[in-house]
Amino acid sequence: MNIFLLEDDIMHQQRLELVIREILLEKRWPAKSIVTTARPETLLKKVQETVDQNIYFLDIEINGEKKMGLEIASQIRNIDPYGVIVFITTHSEFAPITYAYKVSAFDFIAKDKPIDTIKQHLVDCFENLLRTRASEKKEEMFLFSNQHSNFQVPFSDILYFETTEISHNCLLYTSPSPRDGA
């Protein structure tokens, strides 16, 4: 499991990361990585490099931009259609608007709730991720990464590779994926 936390308030960021680490320790749930950042572009870059069970805890207001977290959630959903998205915010008035962004958020956690309430919400989110992912067949992926590009393609979508006349280059042919709407 990979955990992503986007929070621009350093106090909230540290508090949430500490609670997440406590939960992982108590439940003995392994995490491959925990990415904590206040910068949306850093988070999106890490998401593109990561494959597997991902869970995202996003603040809605980032650096004074009231709906930045919602926009980031939309971009995440394009990259990771199966990741669990959770909003953690002080702006409970934005709960209804999250549906307009069609990101299938699993939970909406208010930061001003008691820490035990927040912790229980977090546990519920992790349990959902682990339960749903355990029942799904894991699809193997072809991963490619260099200094210019990172991408992943399900092996089941790959038709073949073809060499080119250019040294160290090849073409990858894939079948249209249902995820692409084709």
JODA-V105267 format. One record per pair of residues at least 6 apart in sequence whose ideal C-beta (glycine too) atoms are under 8 Angstrom apart, sorted by sequence separation. I is the first residue (numbers start at 1). J is the second residue. If there is no record, write none. Layout:
i=I j=J
i=I j=J
//
This chain:
i=7 j=13
i=23 j=29
i=24 j=30
i=37 j=43
i=60 j=66
i=61 j=67
i=62 j=68
i=77 j=83
i=144 j=150
i=163 j=169
i=164 j=170
i=176 j=182
i=24 j=31
i=35 j=42
i=47 j=54
i=60 j=67
i=61 j=68
i=62 j=69
i=76 j=83
i=87 j=94
i=98 j=105
i=111 j=118
i=143 j=150
i=144 j=151
i=163 j=170
i=164 j=171
i=5 j=13
i=35 j=43
i=60 j=68
i=61 j=69
i=77 j=85
i=87 j=95
i=113 j=121
i=143 j=151
i=144 j=152
i=162 j=170
i=7 j=16
i=37 j=46
i=47 j=56
i=60 j=69
i=76 j=85
i=109 j=118
i=143 j=152
i=144 j=153
i=161 j=170
i=162 j=171
i=59 j=69
i=60 j=70
i=62 j=72
i=98 j=108
i=142 j=152
i=161 j=171
i=5 j=16
i=35 j=46
i=58 j=69
i=87 j=98
i=141 j=152
i=142 j=153
i=161 j=172
i=162 j=173
i=5 j=17
i=73 j=85
i=109 j=121
i=141 j=153
i=142 j=154
i=161 j=173
i=21 j=34
i=95 j=108
i=109 j=122
i=141 j=154
i=142 j=155
i=160 j=173
i=20 j=34
i=58 j=72
i=73 j=87
i=107 j=121
i=140 j=154
i=141 j=155
i=158 j=172
i=159 j=173
i=5 j=20
i=58 j=73
i=139 j=154
i=140 j=155
i=158 j=173
i=159 j=174
i=92 j=108
i=139 j=155
i=142 j=158
i=158 j=174
i=159 j=175
i=3 j=20
i=17 j=34
i=33 j=50
i=56 j=73
i=70 j=87
i=107 j=124
i=139 j=156
i=157 j=174
i=69 j=87
i=85 j=103
i=87 j=105
i=92 j=110
i=107 j=125
i=157 j=175
i=17 j=36
i=85 j=104
i=86 j=105
i=89 j=108
i=106 j=125
i=153 j=172
i=32 j=52
i=56 j=76
i=69 j=89
i=85 j=105
i=86 j=106
i=87 j=107
i=89 j=109
i=90 j=110
i=157 j=177
i=85 j=106
i=86 j=107
i=87 j=108
i=88 j=109
i=89 j=110
i=90 j=111
i=153 j=174
i=40 j=62
i=84 j=106
i=86 j=108
i=87 j=109
i=89 j=111
i=90 j=112
i=106 j=128
i=13 j=36
i=86 j=109
i=88 j=111
i=154 j=177
i=38 j=62
i=70 j=94
i=13 j=38
i=38 j=63
i=66 j=91
i=73 j=98
i=77 j=102
i=54 j=80
i=77 j=103
i=56 j=83
i=58 j=85
i=60 j=87
i=67 j=94
i=70 j=97
i=74 j=101
i=76 j=103
i=77 j=104
i=1 j=29
i=3 j=31
i=10 j=38
i=40 j=68
i=44 j=72
i=54 j=82
i=55 j=83
i=56 j=84
i=58 j=86
i=59 j=87
i=61 j=89
i=66 j=94
i=70 j=98
i=73 j=101
i=74 j=102
i=1 j=30
i=2 j=31
i=5 j=34
i=7 j=36
i=43 j=72
i=47 j=76
i=54 j=83
i=55 j=84
i=56 j=85
i=57 j=86
i=58 j=87
i=59 j=88
i=60 j=89
i=61 j=90
i=74 j=103
i=1 j=31
i=2 j=32
i=3 j=33
i=5 j=35
i=8 j=38
i=54 j=84
i=56 j=86
i=58 j=88
i=59 j=89
i=61 j=91
i=67 j=97
i=71 j=101
i=73 j=103
i=88 j=118
i=142 j=172
i=1 j=32
i=2 j=33
i=3 j=34
i=4 j=35
i=5 j=36
i=6 j=37
i=7 j=38
i=44 j=75
i=48 j=79
i=55 j=86
i=57 j=88
i=60 j=91
i=70 j=101
i=2 j=34
i=3 j=35
i=5 j=37
i=6 j=38
i=40 j=72
i=44 j=76
i=47 j=79
i=73 j=105
i=2 j=35
i=47 j=80
i=70 j=103
i=6 j=40
i=60 j=94
i=44 j=79
i=86 j=121
i=47 j=83
i=6 j=43
i=20 j=57
i=4 j=43
i=86 j=125
i=16 j=57
i=84 j=125
i=4 j=46
i=4 j=47
i=84 j=128
i=84 j=129
i=12 j=59
i=2 j=50
i=2 j=52
i=4 j=54
i=6 j=56
i=7 j=57
i=9 j=59
i=1 j=52
i=2 j=53
i=3 j=54
i=4 j=55
i=6 j=57
i=8 j=59
i=1 j=53
i=2 j=54
i=3 j=55
i=4 j=56
i=5 j=57
i=6 j=58
i=7 j=59
i=1 j=54
i=2 j=55
i=4 j=57
i=6 j=59
i=8 j=61
i=1 j=55
i=3 j=57
i=8 j=62
i=82 j=136
i=8 j=63
i=6 j=62
i=6 j=69
i=57 j=122
i=6 j=72
i=57 j=125
i=55 j=125
i=55 j=126
i=16 j=88
i=55 j=129
i=12 j=88
i=53 j=129
i=53 j=130
i=53 j=133
i=7 j=88
i=51 j=141
i=51 j=143
i=19 j=115
i=23 j=119
i=27 j=123
i=49 j=145
i=22 j=119
i=29 j=126
i=81 j=179
i=12 j=111
i=19 j=118
i=23 j=122
i=27 j=126
i=15 j=115
i=19 j=119
i=23 j=123
i=29 j=130
i=49 j=150
i=51 j=152
i=16 j=118
i=20 j=122
i=48 j=150
i=19 j=122
i=23 j=126
i=48 j=151
i=1 j=126
i=1 j=129
i=1 j=130
i=1 j=133
//
